[in-house]
Amino acid sequence: LGAWTLRDIVDYDLSSVRGLLQAVAAYREQIVQNFYDMGARAVEAGARGGPFAFIIPQEQRDKVAAAQLEQLLLGGGIDIQHAIEPFRADGEEYPAGTDVILLAQPYRAYVKTLLERQDYPIPKRLGNGSATTAPYDATGWTLPAQMGVDVRAIARPFNVPATSRITTSSIAPGRIWSDKKPAYFVLEAQGNGGVMATNRLLAAGLKPAWLTGALDARGFIYKPGSIVVAATKATLPVLQRIVDDLGVRADAMTGKAPSNVLPITRPRLGLYKSWVANTDQGWTRWLLEEYGFPYTSLVDADVRAGNLRARFDVIVLPSAPAAQIIAGHPADLVPPEFAGGLGDAGVQALKTFVQSGGTLICLDQATSIAISAFGLPIRDVAHEASADVFFCPGSLIRVDLDPTKPLSYGMN
């Protein structure tokens, strides 16, 4: 025990870096040779198959997510090839424009880690039936499943077509199928691209609405959750940029606009920010900013002051234990302005906010505050269950959604 200052941290890091540099200088040839040998073994293993390649088809439900996935892979040094002629793999035909990730490359293991489905082994159990083995981190990454991108594993070798190497991911521009003097436009709104398109339309001062039923436009069926927006002088330039950037389809339509629509409004959104460091709050903030949702950060004093409904329509509580959110930092450890949490006054203010018509969104552990404060007839049975009854460490869970309902618009 003892003092541990910023100076100690810097000295610790400097000594680590110096040790690394000295080791690299002393064993330069061996390190370079080992790095080369590892890459060569990976290339040889990938050429044998199992899998031989991963294929990312050109047609994707969510083109934005597919581009984001490819950029992430490129950032990790993974080689991606763009087919410039049709080819056949595992008995299926793929057109020119398909992206191919061959496993005969130095970072084969990294490719498999990110793209391959991983089924975590059934944990070993003690004699009393309790679980004993949990994964080091997550049971599996499986980014295609997390991001909603169609990525296909090809087990056996195939004749690789002529390709060009991709250096940066891109989205092929979409198209506005135009009628002269349209009355309104209808726009695809699937996945992340649909979210970004909606927020851009709102930011431009336009008034988009969701279709609540299907719409036939020149034989193309727009699903529920597609966007309808009136054709004004301001609409076309904004829509053209959206179509070019996000690769979505739009149709300019004549005649009367459909009546089966649900207006989209931009809620006044507050995101709770505890003075206790919270990773979930940071990631939630990043997501809101990445996809164009304006928000206001709310600290403990803001919530305790009450009258929240006058300022907000929606408040989000990031994941944290209820006791931590309510108590915050002890007063003897931090300056007064950073001490305490929501306290009883903050919890009551949130309760009043909801009773006044506001929407409170609680993420993960924060749900326990709503359950207790509102007396909800809900139990967190997973939290209460022992590991021999419920064991799901860091797993990806498949969720079945009804894309005809507003909460699931844009999902598959």
C-alpha positions in Angstrom: 0.0 0.0 0.0 1.1 3.6 -0.6 0.8 6.6 -2.9 0.5 5.9 -6.6 0.8 9.1 -8.6 0.7 10.2 -12.3 4.5 10.4 -12.1 4.6 6.7 -11.1 2.3 5.7 -14.0 4.5 7.6 -16.5 7.7 6.0 -15.1 6.1 2.6 -15.2 5.2 3.0 -18.9 8.6 4.4 -19.8 10.4 1.5 -18.3 8.2 -0.9 -20.2 8.8 0.8 -23.5 12.6 1.0 -22.9 12.6 -2.8 -22.1 10.6 -3.5 -25.3 13.0 -1.4 -27.5 16.1 -3.0 -25.9 14.7 -6.5 -26.6 13.8 -5.7 -30.2 17.2 -4.2 -30.8 19.0 -7.2 -29.3 16.9 -9.9 -31.0 15.9 -8.1 -34.2 16.6 -11.0 -36.7 14.9 -13.6 -34.5 11.8 -11.5 -34.0 11.5 -10.7 -37.7 12.0 -14.3 -38.7 9.4 -15.5 -36.2 6.9 -13.0 -37.5 7.6 -14.2 -41.1 7.3 -17.8 -40.1 4.0 -17.3 -38.3 2.6 -15.5 -41.4 3.8 -18.3 -43.7 2.2 -21.0 -41.6 -1.1 -19.1 -41.6 -1.0 -18.8 -45.4 -0.3 -22.5 -45.8 -3.1 -23.4 -43.5 -5.6 -21.1 -45.2 -4.8 -22.5 -48.7 -5.9 -26.0 -47.4 -9.4 -24.7 -46.6 -11.6 -25.2 -43.6 -12.5 -22.4 -44.2 -10.9 -21.4 -47.5 -12.5 -18.0 -47.7 -15.3 -15.7 -46.4 -17.5 -14.0 -49.0 -19.3 -10.7 -48.5 -22.1 -10.5 -51.1 -22.7 -7.2 -52.8 -26.4 -7.2 -51.9 -26.8 -6.4 -48.2 -29.8 -5.4 -46.2 -27.7 -2.9 -44.4 -25.0 -1.4 -46.7 -23.7 1.0 -44.0 -23.0 -1.9 -41.6 -21.3 -3.9 -44.3 -19.0 -1.0 -45.1 -18.3 -0.5 -41.5 -17.4 -4.2 -41.1 -15.0 -4.1 -44.0 -13.3 -0.9 -42.8 -12.8 -2.5 -39.4 -11.2 -5.6 -41.0 -9.0 -3.4 -43.2 -7.9 -1.4 -40.2 -6.7 -4.7 -38.6 -4.4 -5.5 -41.6 -6.8 -8.0 -43.2 -6.6 -8.4 -47.0 -9.9 -8.1 -48.8 -10.3 -8.7 -52.6 -13.0 -7.4 -54.9 -14.0 -9.8 -57.6 -14.1 -8.3 -61.1 -15.7 -11.3 -62.7 -18.3 -13.9 -61.7 -17.2 -17.0 -59.9 -18.6 -20.1 -58.2 -17.9 -21.3 -54.7 -19.5 -24.1 -52.7 -21.9 -24.7 -55.5 -23.2 -21.1 -55.6 -22.8 -18.5 -58.3 -21.5 -15.0 -57.2 -21.5 -12.0 -59.5 -18.7 -9.5 -60.2 -18.6 -7.0 -57.3 -18.5 -9.7 -54.6 -15.9 -9.1 -51.9 -13.7 -12.1 -51.0 -11.5 -12.6 -47.9 -9.1 -15.5 -48.7 -7.8 -17.3 -45.6 -4.4 -17.8 -47.2 -3.1 -14.6 -45.6 -0.9 -13.9 -42.6 -3.7 -12.7 -40.3 -5.8 -15.9 -40.9 -6.4 -16.4 -37.2 -7.6 -12.9 -36.7 -10.1 -13.3 -39.6 -11.5 -16.4 -38.1 -11.8 -14.8 -34.7 -13.9 -11.9 -36.0 -16.0 -13.6 -38.7 -16.4 -17.3 -37.8 -19.3 -18.4 -35.6 -18.0 -19.6 -32.3 -20.0 -22.0 -30.1 -18.6 -21.9 -26.6 -18.1 -25.4 -25.1 -20.6 -26.6 -22.5 -18.9 -25.6 -19.2 -17.6 -28.3 -16.9 -19.5 -28.6 -13.6 -18.5 -29.3 -10.1 -20.1 -32.2 -8.2 -22.7 -29.9 -6.8 -23.8 -28.9 -10.4 -22.4 -25.3 -10.3 -20.6 -23.9 -13.3 -16.8 -23.6 -13.1 -15.5 -22.4 -16.4 -16.3 -19.1 -18.0 -14.6 -17.6 -21.0 -11.8 -15.1 -20.6 -13.7 -12.3 -22.3 -16.7 -13.0 -24.5 -17.8 -16.5 -25.7 -17.5 -15.3 -29.3 -17.1 -12.2 -31.4 -18.9 -13.2 -34.6 -19.1 -9.7 -36.0 -21.5 -10.6 -38.9 -24.1 -11.6 -36.4 -23.6 -8.6 -34.2 -23.7 -6.1 -37.1 -26.4 -7.8 -39.2 -24.1 -8.4 -42.2 -24.4 -11.3 -44.6 -20.9 -13.0 -44.5 -20.6 -16.6 -45.9 -17.9 -19.1 -44.9 -16.6 -21.1 -47.8 -15.1 -24.4 -46.6 -13.6 -25.9 -49.7 -11.0 -24.3 -52.2 -12.5 -22.8 -55.4 -11.1 -21.2 -58.5 -10.5 -17.6 -57.4 -11.6 -15.1 -60.0 -9.6 -12.0 -61.1 -9.7 -9.5 -58.3 -8.5 -6.1 -57.2 -7.4 -5.4 -53.7 -9.6 -3.1 -51.5 -7.7 -0.4 -49.6 -10.8 1.3 -48.2 -14.4 0.3 -47.8 -17.1 2.2 -49.8 -20.8 2.2 -50.4 -22.1 2.1 -54.0 -24.4 5.1 -54.5 -28.2 4.3 -54.5 -30.6 5.8 -56.9 -33.8 8.0 -57.0 -36.2 6.5 -59.5 -37.8 9.7 -60.6 -41.2 10.9 -61.8 -41.7 14.4 -63.1 -43.2 16.7 -60.5 -43.5 14.1 -57.7 -45.9 14.7 -54.8 -43.7 12.7 -52.4 -40.7 10.4 -52.1 -40.5 7.0 -50.5 -37.1 5.8 -49.2 -35.6 2.5 -48.0 -34.9 2.6 -44.3 -33.3 -0.7 -43.3 -30.6 -1.1 -40.6 -28.2 1.7 -39.7 -28.6 3.4 -43.0 -32.3 3.9 -42.4 -31.5 5.4 -39.0 -29.0 7.8 -40.4 -31.3 8.8 -43.3 -34.1 9.5 -40.9 -32.0 11.7 -38.7 -30.6 13.6 -41.7 -34.1 14.4 -42.9 -35.1 15.6 -39.5 -31.9 17.7 -39.1 -32.8 19.4 -42.5 -36.1 20.5 -41.1 -38.1 18.0 -43.2 -41.1 16.0 -41.9 -40.5 12.3 -42.6 -43.0 9.6 -41.7 -42.9 5.8 -41.4 -45.0 3.6 -43.7 -47.1 1.3 -41.5 -47.9 -1.0 -44.5 -46.2 -2.1 -47.7 -46.0 0.1 -50.8 -45.5 -1.0 -54.4 -43.3 1.5 -56.4 -42.7 0.3 -59.9 -42.6 -3.3 -58.8 -40.3 -2.6 -55.9 -42.0 -3.3 -52.5 -41.2 -0.9 -49.8 -41.7 -2.6 -46.4 -43.3 -1.1 -43.3 -40.8 1.3 -41.7 -39.8 2.8 -45.0 -39.7 6.6 -45.0 -42.2 8.9 -46.8 -41.4 12.6 -47.1 -43.3 15.3 -49.0 -41.6 16.6 -52.2 -40.7 20.2 -51.7 -37.9 22.4 -53.1 -35.7 21.5 -50.1 -36.4 17.7 -50.2 -34.5 16.6 -53.4 -31.0 17.9 -52.6 -31.1 16.4 -49.1 -32.5 13.1 -50.4 -29.9 13.0 -53.2 -27.0 13.3 -50.7 -28.6 10.6 -48.5 -28.9 8.2 -51.5 -25.4 8.8 -52.6 -23.8 8.4 -49.2 -25.8 5.5 -47.8 -26.5 3.5 -51.0 -30.3 3.3 -50.3 -33.1 3.3 -52.9 -35.7 6.0 -53.2 -38.7 6.5 -55.5 -40.3 9.8 -56.5 -44.1 9.3 -56.6 -47.0 11.1 -58.1 -50.6 11.1 -56.8 -51.8 11.3 -53.2 -49.4 10.4 -50.5 -50.2 7.2 -48.6 -52.4 7.7 -45.5 -51.0 4.7 -43.6 -48.1 6.5 -42.2 -46.7 7.3 -38.7 -45.1 10.8 -38.3 -41.5 10.8 -37.0 -40.6 13.4 -34.5 -37.3 14.1 -32.9 -37.6 13.6 -29.1 -35.8 15.8 -26.6 -33.3 13.2 -25.3 -31.4 13.3 -22.1 -28.6 10.8 -21.3 -27.7 10.4 -17.6 -24.0 10.9 -16.8 -22.9 9.7 -13.4 -19.8 11.2 -11.9 -18.8 7.6 -11.3 -16.9 6.5 -14.5 -19.3 4.4 -16.6 -18.2 2.6 -19.8 -21.8 2.0 -20.9 -22.5 5.7 -20.8 -19.5 6.4 -23.0 -20.5 3.8 -25.6 -24.1 5.0 -25.6 -23.0 8.6 -26.1 -20.8 7.4 -29.0 -23.7 5.6 -30.7 -26.0 8.5 -30.4 -23.4 10.8 -32.0 -22.4 8.3 -34.7 -25.9 7.9 -36.0 -27.1 11.5 -35.6 -29.2 11.6 -32.5 -28.9 14.9 -30.6 -28.9 14.6 -26.9 -28.2 16.4 -23.6 -26.0 15.0 -20.9 -27.7 15.0 -17.5 -25.6 14.9 -14.3 -26.9 14.1 -10.8 -27.7 17.7 -9.9 -29.7 18.2 -13.1 -31.9 15.2 -12.3 -32.3 16.1 -8.6 -33.5 19.6 -9.6 -36.6 18.0 -11.1 -39.0 19.5 -13.6 -37.5 17.1 -16.2 -40.7 16.8 -18.3 -40.4 20.5 -19.3 -37.0 19.7 -20.9 -37.1 16.1 -22.0 -39.3 13.6 -23.7 -36.9 10.6 -23.2 -34.2 10.0 -20.6 -31.7 7.1 -20.8 -30.0 5.5 -17.8 -26.9 3.6 -18.9 -26.1 0.3 -17.3 -24.8 0.5 -13.7 -25.9 -1.1 -10.4 -28.8 0.7 -8.8 -26.9 1.3 -5.6 -24.1 3.0 -7.5 -26.4 5.3 -9.4 -28.3 6.3 -6.3 -25.2 6.7 -4.0 -22.5 8.0 -6.4 -19.1 8.9 -5.0 -18.6 9.1 -1.2 -18.4 12.7 0.0 -15.0 12.2 1.7 -13.3 11.0 -1.5 -14.2 13.7 -4.1 -14.9 17.5 -4.2 -18.5 18.3 -3.1 -19.8 19.0 -6.6 -18.9 15.4 -7.6 -20.2 13.7 -4.5 -23.4 11.7 -4.2 -25.6 10.2 -6.9 -29.3 10.6 -7.8 -30.3 10.1 -4.2 -34.0 9.9 -3.2 -34.7 13.2 -4.8 -33.3 12.1 -8.2 -35.3 8.9 -8.1 -38.5 10.8 -7.2 -37.8 13.2 -10.1 -37.5 10.4 -12.6 -40.7 8.9 -11.2 -42.5 12.2 -11.6 -41.0 12.5 -15.2 -42.6 9.2 -16.2 -45.9 10.0 -14.5 -46.0 13.2 -16.5 -45.7 11.3 -19.8 -42.0 11.0 -20.2 -40.3 7.9 -21.4 -37.5 6.4 -19.2 -35.2 3.9 -20.9 -33.1 1.8 -18.5 -30.2 -0.2 -19.9 -29.2 -3.6 -18.4 -28.5 -3.2 -14.7 -30.2 0.2 -14.4 -33.6 -1.6 -14.9 -33.5 -2.4 -11.2 -34.1 1.3 -10.4 -37.3 1.3 -12.4 -38.5 -2.0 -11.0 -38.1 -0.8 -7.4 -39.1 2.9 -7.8 -42.3 2.2 -9.8 -43.2 -1.0 -8.0 -43.3 -2.9 -11.3 -44.6 -6.5 -11.3 -41.3 -7.7 -12.7 -38.5 -9.8 -11.3 -34.9 -10.1 -12.7 -34.9 -13.9 -12.6 -31.6 -14.1 -14.4 -29.9 -12.0 -11.7 -31.5 -14.1 -9.0 -30.7 -17.5 -10.5 -27.5 -19.4 -9.6 -25.0 -20.4 -12.3 -26.3 -24.0 -12.3 -29.7 -22.7 -13.4 -28.7 -19.8 -15.7 -25.2 -19.7 -17.2 -24.7 -17.3 -20.2 -21.3 -15.6 -19.9 -20.7 -12.9 -22.6 -22.9 -14.7 -25.1 -24.6 -13.4 -28.2 -28.4 -13.9 -28.0 -30.6 -14.3 -31.0 -33.7 -12.1 -30.8 -36.8 -12.7 -32.9 -38.4 -9.3 -34.0 -41.6 -8.4 -35.8 -40.4 -5.8 -38.4 -44.0 -4.7 -39.0 -44.1 -3.0 -35.5 -42.6 0.5 -35.0 -40.0 -0.7 -32.4 -38.6 -3.1 -35.0 -38.8 -1.0 -38.1 -35.7 -1.5 -40.3 -34.8 -4.8 -38.7 -34.9 -8.2 -40.4 
